Amino acid sequence: MTQPLDEATQKLFFDVGRLKALHDLSLLDNNAETVYDRFTQLVHDVLQTPVSLISLVAEDSQFFKSQIGLSEPWKSQGKTPLSYSICQHVIATNQPLIVENAPENALVKDNLAVTELHVIAYLGVPLTLKDGTQLGSFCALDNHAKSWDADDLAIMQELGEIITAEFNLRAEVYIDPSRQPELVGFHQRIESLMQSLDITLPKSDFLIALGKARAEYNL
């Protein structure tokens, strides 16, 4: 079993504001949204990891707003108990988490994702609203030890910033539904950005192309 979270970390998971935000933005439903699947597919292709997730951490479960590579039954259920969540540690610190060999990592070695699902390598970046509300993690996972490099982290952070910007706009639309066309336009720009990227580029070149595309499409 994973070690129990300390009192301060437990408080994060029962933060009413964060849980309300997840529900208000309809992020805990099972409705597939192509816009998020673009990100998990891109990480799968560029970082060459078998699993990529947009994981949103609620009070007792982590929900997958998008996933690629999960095995059953988690793929169909779209969530796991927190005992299978490495992403909870990203929420706890609001910082990227890099794990190269989980069985040798004191923080996560007893997590059920490691002991039962055989997650060995993990790279996750936080998804935090501009008001500081921590929603979850955008992450890549591998079943083999992996030496993540600076380009891997930078790519995840760049893409995570776009996801977070989309979440922020969803929050603004929730307050003012008349702004829904802005969200539609944002999704269209994401689609254009994704179509413009060449996933066959070396990661360092891909990162440069991603930065240029973000500027071009105002993302």
C-alpha positions in Angstrom: 0.0 0.0 0.0 1.1 3.6 -0.6 2.1 5.6 2.5 -0.8 7.7 3.9 -0.7 11.3 2.9 0.1 13.9 5.5 -2.6 16.2 6.9 -1.7 19.1 4.6 -1.8 16.9 1.5 -5.1 15.3 2.6 -6.6 18.8 2.8 -5.8 19.3 -0.9 -7.9 16.3 -1.9 -10.9 17.6 0.0 -10.5 21.2 -1.3 -14.2 22.1 -2.0 -13.1 24.8 -4.5 -11.1 22.3 -6.6 -13.8 19.6 -6.5 -16.4 22.2 -7.5 -14.3 23.4 -10.4 -13.9 19.8 -11.7 -17.7 19.4 -11.7 -18.5 22.9 -12.9 -16.2 22.4 -15.9 -17.7 18.9 -16.7 -14.3 17.4 -16.4 -15.3 14.3 -14.4 -17.8 13.0 -17.0 -17.0 10.1 -19.4 -17.8 12.1 -22.5 -14.9 11.7 -25.0 -13.6 15.1 -26.2 -11.3 15.0 -29.2 -9.5 18.1 -28.2 -7.9 16.4 -25.2 -7.2 13.2 -27.1 -5.0 15.2 -29.5 -2.6 15.8 -26.6 -2.3 12.3 -25.3 -1.9 10.9 -28.8 0.9 13.5 -29.5 2.8 12.6 -26.4 2.5 8.9 -27.2 3.9 9.6 -30.7 6.6 12.1 -29.9 7.9 10.8 -26.5 7.3 7.2 -27.6 5.7 6.1 -24.4 2.9 3.5 -24.3 0.6 5.4 -22.0 -0.3 9.1 -21.8 -3.0 10.6 -19.6 -4.9 13.7 -18.7 -5.6 12.7 -15.1 -7.9 14.7 -12.8 -7.7 14.0 -9.1 -10.9 14.0 -7.1 -11.3 13.2 -3.4 -10.9 9.4 -3.8 -10.2 8.7 -7.4 -8.3 9.9 -10.4 -10.4 10.4 -13.6 -8.9 10.2 -17.1 -10.3 13.0 -19.2 -8.2 11.5 -22.0 -6.0 8.4 -22.1 -4.1 6.3 -24.5 -2.6 2.9 -23.8 -4.4 1.9 -20.6 -5.3 -1.7 -20.2 -8.7 -3.0 -19.0 -10.6 -2.5 -16.8 -9.2 1.0 -16.3 -9.6 1.9 -20.0 -13.4 1.3 -19.9 -13.9 2.6 -16.4 -12.0 5.8 -17.1 -10.7 6.1 -13.5 -8.8 4.4 -10.8 -8.7 4.7 -7.0 -6.1 7.0 -5.6 -4.1 4.0 -4.5 -3.2 3.6 -8.2 -2.4 7.3 -8.6 1.0 8.7 -9.1 -0.6 11.9 -10.3 -1.7 12.7 -6.7 1.9 13.6 -5.9 1.9 16.2 -8.7 -1.2 17.7 -7.1 0.5 17.6 -3.7 3.5 19.7 -4.8 2.1 21.5 -7.9 5.5 20.7 -9.5 6.5 18.3 -12.3 7.3 14.8 -11.1 10.0 12.8 -12.8 10.3 9.1 -12.0 12.8 7.1 -14.0 12.6 3.7 -12.1 9.6 3.5 -9.8 10.6 0.4 -7.8 13.7 2.3 -6.7 11.8 5.6 -6.0 10.9 5.9 -2.3 7.9 8.2 -3.1 6.0 5.8 -5.4 7.6 2.4 -5.1 4.6 1.0 -3.1 1.9 2.6 -5.2 -0.4 0.0 -6.8 0.2 1.5 -10.2 3.8 0.3 -9.7 3.2 -3.0 -7.9 0.1 -4.1 -9.9 0.1 -2.2 -13.2 3.9 -2.2 -13.6 4.3 1.5 -14.2 8.1 1.9 -14.1 8.7 5.4 -15.5 6.5 8.5 -15.1 6.7 12.1 -16.2 3.9 14.4 -15.1 3.3 18.1 -15.1 0.6 19.9 -13.1 -2.6 21.3 -14.6 -3.4 24.3 -12.4 -5.9 27.1 -13.1 -4.7 30.7 -13.1 -6.5 31.2 -9.7 -4.3 28.5 -8.2 -6.9 25.7 -8.3 -5.0 22.4 -8.8 -6.9 20.0 -11.1 -4.6 17.2 -12.0 -1.7 16.1 -14.1 -0.7 15.6 -17.8 1.6 12.7 -17.8 3.5 10.0 -19.8 4.1 6.5 -18.4 6.3 3.6 -19.5 6.5 0.0 -18.3 10.3 0.1 -18.6 12.9 2.3 -16.8 13.4 5.5 -18.8 15.8 8.4 -18.6 13.6 11.4 -19.2 15.6 14.3 -20.7 15.1 18.1 -20.7 13.3 18.0 -24.1 10.8 15.5 -22.7 10.0 17.7 -19.8 9.8 20.9 -21.9 7.4 19.2 -24.4 5.1 18.1 -21.6 5.2 21.6 -20.1 4.5 23.3 -23.4 1.5 21.0 -24.1 0.4 21.2 -20.4 0.2 25.0 -20.7 -2.2 24.7 -23.6 -4.4 22.2 -21.8 -4.5 24.5 -18.8 -5.3 27.5 -21.0 -8.3 25.5 -22.3 -9.4 24.7 -18.8 -9.2 28.4 -17.9 -11.3 29.4 -20.8 -13.8 26.7 -19.9 -14.0 28.3 -16.5 -14.7 31.7 -18.0 -17.4 30.3 -20.3 -19.0 28.7 -17.2 -19.3 32.2 -15.7 -20.3 33.8 -19.0 -21.9 31.4 -21.4 -22.0 34.1 -24.1 -18.2 33.5 -24.5 -18.8 29.9 -25.8 -17.7 30.9 -29.4 -14.3 31.8 -27.9 -13.9 28.2 -26.7 -14.9 26.9 -30.1 -12.3 29.1 -31.7 -9.7 28.0 -29.2 -10.4 24.3 -30.1 -10.1 25.1 -33.8 -6.7 26.7 -33.2 -5.6 23.6 -31.2 -6.6 21.4 -34.1 -4.7 23.6 -36.6 -1.6 23.5 -34.3 -1.7 19.7 -34.1 -2.1 19.3 -37.8 0.9 21.6 -38.4 3.3 19.5 -36.2 5.7 17.0 -37.7 6.0 14.1 -35.2 8.9 12.6 -37.0 11.2 15.4 -36.0 13.9 14.9 -33.4 12.6 16.0 -30.0 14.8 19.1 -29.9 13.5 20.2 -33.3 10.0 19.3 -32.5 10.2 21.5 -29.4 11.3 24.5 -31.5 8.5 23.8 -34.0 5.9 23.6 -31.1 7.0 26.9 -29.8 6.7 28.6 -33.2 3.3 27.0 -33.7 2.0 28.2 -30.3 3.0 31.7 -31.3 1.4 31.4 -34.8 -1.9 30.1 -33.4 -1.9 32.2 -30.3 -1.9 29.3 -27.9 
